[in-house]
């Protein structure tokens, strides 16, 4: 059963953007509010006003932090995803370990989402987890020089969908192998995409 997203995970997901405790607190309140509402109704039926009311904030405060409720959903999903990575003692601290950590995190996300009572996991998974993985790869690509002709956006999208597709295939397999083994297989398949995209020595 998936545990509620905790404040520590929420704060860590936003730590790259700000360390202002008031901003972090407001974002945490909005994520908690959305998570609570998702236990009552479907995402598409939840309004921004309802989220703000549940959080004890006003609509203007909501828009200071998130462009729309989809952006809030992605932030919530990112917090959950990073929490799963953290539970395994993994991180995105370097490129060599990040790819396997991401693959394992997606496998865990699929496995732990099943049977969860919240509407969050009833959304199409590609609507929640794929954009999160794309953003992680987008940020990583921004720290490297690409080969001529390589589009970093396309690279991030291709890798994210490749990992998601492989993890979904793994999850649906009747004779599922351990997640750790599948993550290693995914890494072996996806890593050449990055090796061929990044400029030598970058």
N, C-alpha and C positions, 0 to 999 in steps of 0.2 A: 504494500500500500504506500503510495507516495505521501510523504510528509509535507506539511505546509511549508511554503517558502519562508525561511527565517530572515530576520533583519540583517544578520551578518552577510548572508548571501546577496541580499538586495544591495547593501552598501558596497560590497566588493565589486558588483557589476557596474556601479557608477563611479568607482574610485578614480578611473582614468579621466573623468570629466571634471570632477570637483571634489573638494574635501570640506566644503562648507557644510557644517552639521545641519543647518536649517534646510538647505536644499536636499540633502540626503534624507532627512526626516520626512519632508513633504513627499519625496518620491516613494519612500517606503510606505507612507500612509496611502498613497494612491494605488500602489501595487497590492497592498493588503486589502484595500477596498475592492479592487477588481477581483481578486481571488475569492473574497467572501461572496460577492455577487454571482460569481460563476458557479457557486454551489447552489444557487437559487434559480438561475435562469440561463438561457443560452446567450452566448456572446453577442450575437447580432441583435438581440432584444434589449441589450443594456445601453443606456444613454450616458453621455458624458456627465450630464447633470446628476444622474444616479450615482456615478462613481464619485463625483465631488461631494455629494451629500453624505455618502457612506464614509468618506474619508474625513468629513468635518471641515472641508475646504470649499472654496468657491470656484466657479468655472474659470475665472481669470487665472487663478493659481494653477489649475490643471494645465491651461495653455502656456503657462510659463515654462512648464517642464516637458510637455508632450504635444506634438502637433495634432494628434487624434488618438482615438482609443486603440487603433492598430499599433501605433508606436508604443503605447503603454503595454499592450499585449506582448510585443516583442521584448520589451524590457523585463517583463515578468518571466517570460520564457528563458531569457538569457540568464536571469538570476537562478532559476531552477537548474539550467544546464550547468552553470558554473558550480552550483552546489553539488551536483552529481560528480563532477570532475574532482572537486575538493574532497569528497568522501573517500575517493580512492587514493588520495595523497598525490594526485597528479597536478600538473600546471601547464601553462603555455609559455614557460620561461625561456625556452629555446626552441628553434625550429625542428631539431632532431626529435624532441619528445612531444611536440605539440600535435603533430598529425595523428599519432597513435592515441593520444589523450582525447582528441576530438572524435575520432572514430569510436573509441570506447564509450565516450559520453553519449553519442547518438544511440548506440546499442542500448545503453542503460536507460536512456530517455524513453525509447520504444518499449522496453521491457517493463519499466516501472509505471508507465502511463496506463497500461491495461488494467481495467477494473477500478481505476481511481474514480471516486464519486463526483469530482468536479467537472463542469462543462469544459474546462480548459483542454482536457484530453479528448473531448468529443469533437473538437475542431479538426479539420483536415490537418494532419501533421505537417504537411509541407507549408502550411500557412503560418505555423508557429516556429518550428525548429530550423527549417532551411534558411530563412533570413538571418537567424542568429549565427549560424555557421558561415554564411556568406560574409557577414560583417567581420567575423574573426579572421577569415582569410583575406578580406579586403585590407584590414589593418596590417596584417602580416606582409602582404604584398607591397604596401606603402613603405616598408622598411628595406626593400630590396630594389635594385635596378633590374628591369625586365629586359629580355632579349628584344631586339628590334621587331616590331610588328605584333608583339604580345600585348593584348588588352587585359589589364589587371582586373577589370570588372568581369569580363568573360571568364577569366581564370578562376576567380572566386566563385562564380556561379557554377561553373563546370565541376569544380572540386566538391562543392557543397552538395550538389545533386548526385554526384557519383557516390559520395559517402552515404547519403540518405538512402539512395536506391539499394546499395549493397546491404546496409543495416536492415532495411525493411525486408529484403529477401531472406536475410539471416533469421529475422524474427518470425517470419512466416514458415520457415522450414520445419518439417515435422521432426527431424532428427537434429535439432539445433546444437551446434558446438558451443563451448564456453565463449562468453563475450570477449574475453582476453585474446583467445585464438582468432576470433573473427576480426577483431581490431587489427591484429598483426597482418592478416590477409588483406584487409582494406588498405592498410598503410603501404603494403608492397605494390598494390595496384595503382594507387593514387600518387604515390611519391614521384614516379617518373614525370608526371604532369608538371610538377613544380621544378624538378631538376632541369627539364627541357625549357622551362619558361624563364628561369632566372639567369641573368647574365653571369658568365664565369667570374668568380671572385667576389660576387656581390653579396 
